[in-house]
Amino acid sequence: MEMLLNEYDMVVGARFEKGTIQDYIDDKNSFGLIRIENSTANWFLYNDLDCDEQSKELYESVIKKNHFIHDEYGEKIVLFNKTGKIPYEEFIKIINQYIDDGLGQII
């Protein structure tokens, strides 16, 4: 993965062979966007024990809609607003790689 930097040289996402991933795309810095080929999904990390009120509100609103949650020991990767044919599992694979590479600032 190739880092994407903002004007302050902070990592805000990454570029990979088939797409991009961004930490935050909204004005409240609460969720990101991942694109693989012609498919996209919004995403964020959520932990019941260690989250602020804004994250709780976002989580509660997202789980009422079409979504996918990958839970690893209480740390949840939440995907929503998915478009395209790429399966949720492929998005999760890329997000995990992004986090494991230490590039994700959303943690």
N, C-alpha and C positions, 0 to 999 in steps of 0.2 A: 504494500500500500504506500502511496505517496501522500505525504501530509499536505493539507490545504491550510494556509495561514491567513490571518486577517491583517489589517494595516498595522497592528501592534506586535506582529510576529507571534501571535498565539495560535495554537492549533485549533481549528474550528471544524475540521472534517478531514476526509481523505478521498483520494481517487484510486480506483482499482481497475483491473482489466475490463470489467463489464459495466462499471458505473461509478457512483459517488455516494458518500455518506456525509451528512452534516449533523453537528451537535444540536444546534438550535436554529429554527427558522421563524419562530413567532416572536412578537415584541416582548413577551414575558419570559423568554428563555426557558420554556417548559418542555418543549419537544423538538425532535429533529426530523430529518427526512433522509430516506435511503432510496436510491434508484439503482435498479439492476436492469439493464437493457431498456425495454419499454414499460417496465413495471415500477411502481413506487409505493411507499408506505411511510406513514409517520411513525415515530418511535420515541420511547423514553424508558428510563430505568425507574423502577418503583420498589421501595422497601417499606412495608407497613410500620416497622419499628423506628425508622429513621427518615421521616419525610416531613416537609412543611405543609401548611394548610393548602397552599396553592396546588401542590402535587396531589394531595388527597382529593381535592375538587376535580382535577383533571382526570384522575383515575376513576372516580365515581361516575363521571360523565361518559368516559370512554367505554366502560364495561356495560353500559346500557345499549351500545351500538355494536356493529359488526367489528370484532376485534380478535386478537390472538395473544395469549400470554404464555411465555416460556419462563417457568419458575425454577431457579437454581438455588436451593437452600434459602428461600425467602427473598432473594434478589430477583425481581421480575423484569423481564424485557417485555414491554407492552407494545404491540403493533396495532395500528388502526388506520382507517382511510386507505386501505390497500386498493390499488388498481393494477390491472394487467394479469398475466397468467403465471408469473413466477410464484411458487408456493411459499407460504409463511416460513417453512423450515429453511429455505435458501436465504431469506432475509436474516433469520436468526444466526445462521452460520457466519455470514459476513459481519454482523454486529458483534458477535463474540470474538471474531478475529480482530476487529477494530479495537475492542476493549483490551483483549489480550496483548496486542501490540503496544498498549500504553498510549494510544493516540487519543482516546476518548476523554474529553474534558467534562462530559455530562455526568460523570460519576460523582 
